[in-house]
Amino acid sequence: MAILSTSKRCRRKLHLVAIWFVLLTLCLHTSDLPGQTAAPEYQIKAVFLFNFAQFIDWPARAFPDATTPLVIGILGEDPFGAYLDETVRNEKVNNRPLVIQRYRRVDEIKICHILFISRSEQNQLEQILAELKGRNTLTVGDYEGFALHGGMIRFITEKNRIRLRINLEAAKAANLTISSKLLRPAEIVEPGKD
């Protein structure tokens, strides 16, 4: 019975990885497919956030106990609507359920593993990142200056394509390990650049 359950998990994980790489391979350029309409930008970004959970290693202290879920948070205005909730519904990463939390202020955040910092918080970015310093939180945003000020992963949309710009030094400072599978297609930025 354990073999069957492990086999199902392996197939499911391979399926998710396959979807991830298809998205990366196509560079999310869906508008060129005949008869297809472009997927909403934030629906695609929701899939990215879900997949980040599979390609980041957190230190053990990021999870207070064995039942702690992996928390994906949104700080500020929520551009995802129901997409992010639907993407992670009933999903698990390393036997941890995924939970979506929404925050209006950074001081509301207790445990958060992946934090999307909305454009509505752009003017407070430096303060937000300063308050998150020392936490094992992967920070993600989609506006200019995000990586420059210490954000870890920035979504860049160019010509209907979403690319990743990663501030590896900021991730290392938070004791996060990013898989080479995520780093390969991304642009790694030097400290102080975006």
Secondary structure, DSSP 4 states (H G I P E B T S, - for coil): -HHHHHHHHHHHHHHHHHHHHHHHHTTT-GGGSTT-PPPPHHHHHHHHHHHHHHHEE--GGGSSSTTPPEEEEEESS-SSTTHHHHHHTT-EETTEEEEEEEESSGGG-SS-SEEEE-GGGGGGHHHHHHHHTTS--EEEE-STTTTTTT-SEEEEEETTEEEEEE-HHHHHHTT-EE-HHHHTTSEEPPTT--
